[in-house]
Every structure is written in structure tokens, then in C-alpha cells.
Amino acid sequence: MPMTAVMDGATTSDATTSRAAQRLLQYLHDTTDATWSISQRPLGTAFPLESRHGTDEGFLCMATHGDDHRYQAIGEAVAMSLMLISEAEAKMPKAPTSADAMIGLGDDPAEGRIVAYFQPIVALRTGEVVAIEALARMQTPDGVLGPETFLSAFTSGNTMLALFDRMLESTLHFLSDHRHRMPDLSAAINFELAGIPEHGLAELINTRLVEFATEPDSLSIELNERVAYDLSDAALEELRNVIDLGVKLLIDDVPSSFRTLERLSGIAISGAKLDRRFVQQLSANDPTGSEVLAVLARAAEYGIEVIAEGVETQVQCDKLIQLGCNFGQGYFFAVPQPASSLATVLEAPLVSSW
């Protein structure tokens, strides 16, 4: 993979250097009195960029008014590092660009497929799993990718519905399969897209609930606070239709102001997610938990249950309990994972703090 960069006006090819390579070049620029660049042809003192297979990828070039030999060793080392970075990045999984391919409508399974990963939500005092959250992931031949790599492909109403349906079907299938041993288990689907489809969402959810013989109140839709606040009037009406089915609504990343409640007036909100930044501050910037207390107090005014996100330590878990937070999720309990491994995780309490 060709790597190039511009440092102090040096001539380069059209390719773009990776962030790691750019930082290496910046380090050379900051710590030496030479000018460094990557070019397709040798300029000044040049260190070849050769792969382990002998492929020529260009040159790391240096220009200095002093003794060139001073930087011989560091130039050779950085040139080798740049090639190792290039080879590693070439092996990294790449996200497909077609929404149809990502949700399994394409002909080539190697392009990548959207799948549901699940993370438990637990009662903090007992460690009992009370719900699961469905999160979109992409399975590729080389690994699993997070939503930041593919969500931008899902912007139209139809593609939003297709992605949500993939999550919905997988979630209801899991609840149905485990209903015999966990009849009270509920699920939240994180609607990670940039909006709500203005048509078809309520009809889709109702159809799937009937198909899997699942009660509506076993399902929650989780909306980011900012997305919920910016919904169009038509999308807001469609969300109201969903809640009228009996499906619950959770607001993600809620601030202490709860400003979304004004925009969602008339729509019942069952719960709110406490942003992980508040949880992380419990043992550092906010040891008293004043910000968490503010969110909990405001939520109590509206009869809204709070779920703490990003719980990573026993200290955080215990502090949340002391502050009056009843539910949480995070790596301290379990990482997001496919349904096959989650079934084993649910067999016993994940934590017993008190």
C-alpha cells in the first residue's frame, strides 16, 4: 500500500499516509533539524521503503544542511517502521459500502454482514441480568467492525428499516429461544442511526412481535438524546405510533437537564441511560458523584429508571449503588457478544456486590 506525506513542501505521490505514519514523520520533524517526506522518487538522502516481499513503495527522504550521517540509523529504523505499518493496515478489515450487502442482500458474503451483538443490563445489587441491549456489528472475513465504520451507509428510510429489522429479528429470536428459562428477560435495541424512519417502523415492529409471539413491553427502543431532540414532526409521529404499541422508549446519553422531555411531550419515556462519562468521573473528577446524583434526582421527578453505562470497575459499581442507581451495564459485567456466547453468560449472576 503506497504511503505518502507532505512535510515542508516535499514532493509526494497522490496516496495518503496513515495517521500512524504521519505521526512518525511529525516526530522526525519535531526532533531533528532535517526536512523529511515520503516520495515516489528519491530526494536528498533517501531510505527505500521496501516490503518484506521486495515491493518498492517509495522512499523516506531527508534534506539537511548538516551531516547526513547523523540521522542514518533513525532514517533506516523509521523506514522499516513505515513499511510494517503499511503491511499491518493492508490486512485490516475494510467496511463494505453497500447497505444491501451489509444487511445480507448482496451476492458476495465476503463483503460483510450486519449482525446483532448483545450486552447484558444487570441489577447492580445482585448481578442478575434483567435485560439485554442489541448493538449492530459487521462481520467480515477478517474481523468484527463497530458501527462507526458502516452506519453512514444507512441514511434513507428504507435502509434504516432494513438495518433495524435485522436487529429486531435477531433480538426477538433470542428472547423467544430463552423464554422458557428467562421469561422476564427484556431487550433494548440501540437505534444508532441518525434519525427515525418517518414511515413503516411501527408496522414492522408489530409484524415481528406477532411473528415471535412476544409482548410489546418486552421490547425497548433506545434513542440517542440528540437524535431524539432533532426528530422531524413526521418521525416524531412514527415514534409515537411505536410507543402506542406498548413498546418502551429509552433515551441514551441523557444530560442532567433532560431537555429531550420537552421535545417528546406526550410520549412515555421508560428509562434513561446515564452517559459513561459520568460513571468514569466517579473515581476521579467527581468522587462525590454530584453529577450522577443530579441525573438520578431529575429522573426520579419524571418516574424514569436510570441505567448506568460504561461500568468498568467494582468501585464504580458500588458507588452507583450508594448513589441510588439500580441498573447498569459495561465491561465489568460482560462485553458485547454474539447470541451463541451470551446464552452461557446469562446462566449465573454476573456480579454480586452487596
Steps between C-alpha positions, in 0.01 A plus 500: 500500500670825392559747779570866441506818702573866455755646738630853434392503137663172396386335178275197553272264312120514514452237771429601859708400798342326796464687827771287662742574215422870519581499870836335430583768246388771741728349764795521260409856412478602868814325626751559219614800299439316171205513263328162453250379243374190322534508124473268201851608392818552705558857616810594700598213725246226429414187698317240286157385617512133411253239614611161624404368158734742325229738376621858455260743671702819459753677718532670835691813403713730712652839424737668745769767496712300741659157498261248339658212691366630834155370417594186308394259774172675582415533131547128444296414811211729407498371141466146632226610743306669221499180298385294798216749554408478132493121501294487820244748367471306174380200704239695694136421413337755274135594532282445195318802364175340383217501754340203321820297533537590867155374593547182298320591178812488282634196316848504653511388866863613521385863475390498863172456684326686777438285806361563847730495800348508847611652830324417827335763719518395864350581837803652671432359846457138393668468162181352359458557127171682448534599135729491200594778261535420129786677323577496128834351395640402163646156445774487238740219405772685692317605815208683659454873441317756713213721382720801433631320190166438329211706639557777247368265229158488668345841442179440305178382660518163324858424602428610858206261514705216351776542759253533786316190380824301511549604863132448587479152353821386672388646832152348498646169388728500806216588738285227349773237530561579870147576612465163672779570750495883510135596446549853635804586288449814291706657224596847383602569142743785465373708210845632412396669177477874442121506517174305507331390176191710443293204382489125549677456833191434712358259243829310482526468878141385537548235229812362665345499849211290369736271311704423813201506738672764714328752725573861396616601847787250469654728239657845535626739238812690605548843345794734538396817683618727219325294231177497700511877543548562126228269364278638227129530572427198278768289671366610838153383401641164387680465833171573676340217297774264617449591867124462458564133419627458857869511411715694749729794426846552649699820454876449460774739619252711690627827657388617842270756334281231342422751224373220274186471710377829359537380142344162580204645686216250505726201434566276799869456583574190706870540564815702445860398448755675719787597272823312567689825558305549825590147610869549418507814715383317811852398597680805359355846429176453692568266794184616677283409202331840491433486126360149524278608788370789291397266219342250741305774676366644176408154373313426823287812446375349175477141625777389264734211585871565439746249355869583543719432196871428491533334841854360500601451865364372829558846649273660241237231551496544877494880475204490261310283747576744782372788287174318430553370147344155462611382156813506291699349218861500394814293461506433875205268441536384140617624162266520198495153347311276258192310611688169509729607786245722675284195575778367724557837670135524603507177698631661822512846662782706356581692820383489858608825662286515810 
